[in-house]
Amino acid sequence: MHMSESNQHYDLIVIGGGPIGLSTAWQAARRGGRKVLVLERYGFMNERGGTSGAERHWRLQYTERDIFALTLEALPMWRELESLTGRKLLHEVGSLWFGDTEVETNEGQISGTARAMEALDVPYEWLTAAEIERRYGFTGLPSHYEGFLQRDGGAIDVRGTIGAVFQLSQQHGAVLRGNERVLAVDPDPAGVTVRTQERTYRADRVVLANGAHANDVLGAWGSPLSVGMYELPLVTLHQRRAEPGRPFWFAFQQPTEEDTNLFYGFPPNPWSTSDDIRLGPVFEVDALDHADDAKGVPAPRPVERVTDWAAAHMPWADPRPTELSTCLAMLPRNPARQFFLGDAGALVEGGENVVVSVAGWGFKFTPLWGKICADLALDGTTAYDISRHALTPAGQSGIVE
Ligand SMILES: Cc1cc2nc3c(=O)[nH]c(=O)nc-3n(C[C@H](O)[C@H](O)[C@H](O)COP(=O)(O)OP(=O)(O)OC[C@H]3O[C@@H](n4cnc5c(N)ncnc54)[C@H](O)[C@@H]3O)c2cc1C
């Protein structure tokens, strides 16, 4: 083997330097004795993919018990990340879910989630519409709305988290290479060939964590992941009245003819000096054919839907946006699976050498998904139950729906 060829050989190549890719690199490199490379198409901490914006919702509660169990596993791993980097990342402002308690959404269902919290002994407080209005200042909520506050939930500091996994993966010796785009991933029974714009690498294992672009590099396999891609608005508003104690909230409402009618919002970020607040819709409409079709600017109608909701129900907020941006959401078409997480052995020959972690509301799992990907890539197995998310050919999810 030529010197240059051996230099391009790694035990593990991670494709995509977002939070999940960097967390994987950290979890793999910290074991020691492994050559780990991360390839990122743009710069690290870019705002062009699924991780744009300053905050994400942290929650323990899930309707699905197996996923709920995973948030409980993720919590001590977040604490470890915080203590290793000396920065608070989870801010427990509370997680308030309210609305129509029976409506089924991609986020879950209120009544089923309350039952799951009972079963798992996770504390929560049940609230009526009147109590939610009195306590948190909402107005005009339909009187049948109900919900709960789960106090351990709240907001995750996105940029702090990416900085943490970037720093730790580098500290443990992972090679982080920005501005190098992967064009193709070709597995075989002995390993994986990774072709970029610049060169060709060889790895024993590959972890694919390139978010909305996953199907691009799997082109030779026939774009096997069945996903919907949506460019969702992030809407920033000024507060008329800043009051401490407001939680993250998610409004579960019956869909309209036009969209899924779901909205969420954060209080001001505790780690920021700004009093601004961020809101967004979770509408699965106007799917993009390709991630590169994202415009970076939201369509007017969903923004209007958000600001109308704020004008009707949030008297403490000025409904005129002060800033608009977008985030690229990539969701499995089969909502029951929630994520694609597992090796690609069922999809292509040699696919057992490629671990995939893409799609879904995954930020809350950053340290755990990194550990699971490192386990799968380096040990071929993991102790966590991720069977629901296993990669199966499109249309054969194996999930009871
Ligand atoms: C509006 C919105 C709200 C959300 N809310 C929540 C929430 O409240 N809670 C939660 O847990 N999750 C939430 N999510 C989901 C969460 O943000 C994502 O799951 C998570 O940020 C994805 O991280 P990632 O590392 O997998 O992917 P990304 O951050 O998308 O990173 C992928 C990286 O791969 C790079 N890349 C792409 N193609 C290539 C290539 N060919 N070669 C090399 N590199 C490549 C990209 O440049 C990018 O940096 C939300 C998402 C959106 C859009």
PDBQT file of the ligand as one rigid body, heavy atoms in Angstrom, charges set to zero:
ROOT
HETATM    1  C1  LIG A 501     -37.784  23.673  12.943  1.00  0.00    +0.000 C 
HETATM    2  C2  LIG A 501     -37.135  22.495  13.635  1.00  0.00    +0.000 A 
HETATM    3  C3  LIG A 501     -37.405  22.277  14.964  1.00  0.00    +0.000 A 
HETATM    4  C4  LIG A 501     -36.812  21.205  15.627  1.00  0.00    +0.000 A 
HETATM    5  N1  LIG A 501     -37.088  21.035  16.931  1.00  0.00    +0.000 NA
HETATM    6  C5  LIG A 501     -36.493  20.042  17.612  1.00  0.00    +0.000 A 
HETATM    7  C6  LIG A 501     -36.705  19.922  18.993  1.00  0.00    +0.000 A 
HETATM    8  O1  LIG A 501     -37.405  20.750  19.571  1.00  0.00    +0.000 OA
HETATM    9  N2  LIG A 501     -36.105  18.908  19.667  1.00  0.00    +0.000 N 
HETATM   10  C7  LIG A 501     -35.294  18.016  19.028  1.00  0.00    +0.000 A 
HETATM   11  O2  LIG A 501     -34.786  17.124  19.689  1.00  0.00    +0.000 OA
HETATM   12  N3  LIG A 501     -35.060  18.107  17.709  1.00  0.00    +0.000 NA
HETATM   13  C8  LIG A 501     -35.636  19.104  16.992  1.00  0.00    +0.000 A 
HETATM   14  N4  LIG A 501     -35.393  19.241  15.659  1.00  0.00    +0.000 N 
HETATM   15  C9  LIG A 501     -34.548  18.254  14.988  1.00  0.00    +0.000 C 
HETATM   16  C10 LIG A 501     -33.081  18.502  15.236  1.00  0.00    +0.000 C 
HETATM   17  O3  LIG A 501     -32.788  19.856  15.042  1.00  0.00    +0.000 OA
HETATM   18  C11 LIG A 501     -32.271  17.608  14.304  1.00  0.00    +0.000 C 
HETATM   19  O4  LIG A 501     -32.626  16.267  14.543  1.00  0.00    +0.000 OA
HETATM   20  C12 LIG A 501     -30.787  17.736  14.533  1.00  0.00    +0.000 C 
HETATM   21  O5  LIG A 501     -30.390  19.081  14.648  1.00  0.00    +0.000 OA
HETATM   22  C13 LIG A 501     -30.069  17.093  13.368  1.00  0.00    +0.000 C 
HETATM   23  O6  LIG A 501     -28.692  17.034  13.610  1.00  0.00    +0.000 OA
HETATM   24  P1  LIG A 501     -27.775  16.156  12.667  1.00  0.00    +0.000 P 
HETATM   25  O7  LIG A 501     -26.393  16.263  13.185  1.00  0.00    +0.000 OA
HETATM   26  O8  LIG A 501     -28.362  14.811  12.491  1.00  0.00    +0.000 OA
HETATM   27  O9  LIG A 501     -27.939  16.823  11.225  1.00  0.00    +0.000 OA
HETATM   28  P2  LIG A 501     -27.505  18.253  10.650  1.00  0.00    +0.000 P 
HETATM   29  O10 LIG A 501     -27.339  19.261  11.709  1.00  0.00    +0.000 OA
HETATM   30  O11 LIG A 501     -28.407  18.548   9.516  1.00  0.00    +0.000 OA
HETATM   31  O12 LIG A 501     -26.042  17.996  10.143  1.00  0.00    +0.000 OA
HETATM   32  C14 LIG A 501     -25.748  17.343   8.967  1.00  0.00    +0.000 C 
HETATM   33  C15 LIG A 501     -24.430  17.878   8.478  1.00  0.00    +0.000 C 
HETATM   34  O13 LIG A 501     -24.031  17.104   7.369  1.00  0.00    +0.000 OA
HETATM   35  C16 LIG A 501     -23.443  17.957   6.429  1.00  0.00    +0.000 C 
HETATM   36  N5  LIG A 501     -23.518  17.310   5.124  1.00  0.00    +0.000 N 
HETATM   37  C17 LIG A 501     -24.600  17.152   4.328  1.00  0.00    +0.000 A 
HETATM   38  N6  LIG A 501     -24.284  16.492   3.213  1.00  0.00    +0.000 NA
HETATM   39  C18 LIG A 501     -22.962  16.211   3.299  1.00  0.00    +0.000 A 
HETATM   40  C19 LIG A 501     -22.047  15.553   2.432  1.00  0.00    +0.000 A 
HETATM   41  N7  LIG A 501     -22.443  15.052   1.259  1.00  0.00    +0.000 N 
HETATM   42  N8  LIG A 501     -20.757  15.456   2.824  1.00  0.00    +0.000 NA
HETATM   43  C20 LIG A 501     -20.353  15.956   4.024  1.00  0.00    +0.000 A 
HETATM   44  N9  LIG A 501     -21.181  16.598   4.868  1.00  0.00    +0.000 NA
HETATM   45  C21 LIG A 501     -22.477  16.719   4.519  1.00  0.00    +0.000 A 
HETATM   46  C22 LIG A 501     -24.268  19.226   6.528  1.00  0.00    +0.000 C 
HETATM   47  O14 LIG A 501     -23.589  20.351   6.007  1.00  0.00    +0.000 OA
HETATM   48  C23 LIG A 501     -24.529  19.323   8.013  1.00  0.00    +0.000 C 
HETATM   49  O15 LIG A 501     -23.590  20.122   8.690  1.00  0.00    +0.000 OA
HETATM   50  C24 LIG A 501     -35.960  20.321  14.950  1.00  0.00    +0.000 A 
HETATM   51  C25 LIG A 501     -35.672  20.539  13.606  1.00  0.00    +0.000 A 
HETATM   52  C26 LIG A 501     -36.258  21.615  12.951  1.00  0.00    +0.000 A 
HETATM   53  C27 LIG A 501     -35.940  21.830  11.510  1.00  0.00    +0.000 C 
ENDROOT
TORSDOF 0
